[in-house]
Amino acid sequence: MAAPALTTQPVPGLPYGRPLAAAAHDSRPAAPALVPSGLGLDSSAVRLAMVSRLAAQGLSEPAVLQALAAVERHRFVDSALVNQAYEDTSLPIGLGQTISKPSVVGRMLELLIQGRSRPLGRVLEIGTGCGYQSALLARLAREVYSLERLRALHEKARDKLRPLRLHNVHLILGDGMLGYPKGAPYDAILSAAGGDSIPQAWLDQLAPGGRLVAPAALASGRQSLVVIDKTDQGCVQTVLEAVHFVPLKSGLA
Ligand code: SAH
């Protein structure tokens, strides 16, 4: 596989030249998988097999692999889709939204922590969705603030996360385009929804030395994964591979 194209300014610590998920990511629902995963009573073997496949594709950050191995993705999807929970596929979570495929989630989490000398402190997540990625972030960061604009999904995620007792995850019903100033500054900001630009509020709320990872359709009009590092010299933007995330929308619903 080729290295990510479309790079603007290289940033130390990014995986240039590594064959990490260089193919275009697609977070839209795929056709139903024909191979049942056979979750049975214990899903850990199926989950570990998923993690092995992701590692074989290039995902290498141990903390991310451990989190993917620990969090039970099947608990976050509707019961009819449980057999596809450990396929590398995006799945519908209701209201036209999707849970991203595990390789995309892993890729974004890896970008968040790569090159950091210290563990993540406060992290802002835009688009709680079903709460799966929030549960992963809870294992990688000290505090997670996760915003969702759709009340029904916010409440569903709250119900899914409650039994996990993740005391460092704060779910907020709110418009993520405004960020969440109360928790700022953030060591990392991660968006699971993409607009035409990166909202200024996110840049303002990013801590010095912090990193933002989000899909956005910048100048080319094509949605790509964008990484922004807040350095002493200002914000440095890197555009990585093409992706397909649900739209970033303003206001609550
Ligand atoms: N990471 C999520 C993926 C959810 S899909 C998961 O693990 O399930 C993206 C989510 O972003 C959707 O739920 C959508 O409603 C939400 N979203 C879109 N625009 C938003 C905004 N301005 N503020 C908060 N959430 C937003």
Boltz pocket constraint, residues with backbone or C-beta under 6 A from the ligand:
constraints:
  - pocket:
      binder: B
      contacts: [[A, 93], [A, 97], [A, 98], [A, 99], [A, 100], [A, 126], [A, 127], [A, 128], [A, 129], [A, 130], [A, 131], [A, 132], [A, 133], [A, 134], [A, 147], [A, 148], [A, 149], [A, 150], [A, 153], [A, 174], [A, 175], [A, 176], [A, 177], [A, 192], [A, 193], [A, 246], [A, 247], [A, 248], [A, 249], [A, 250], [A, 251]]
      max_distance: 6.0
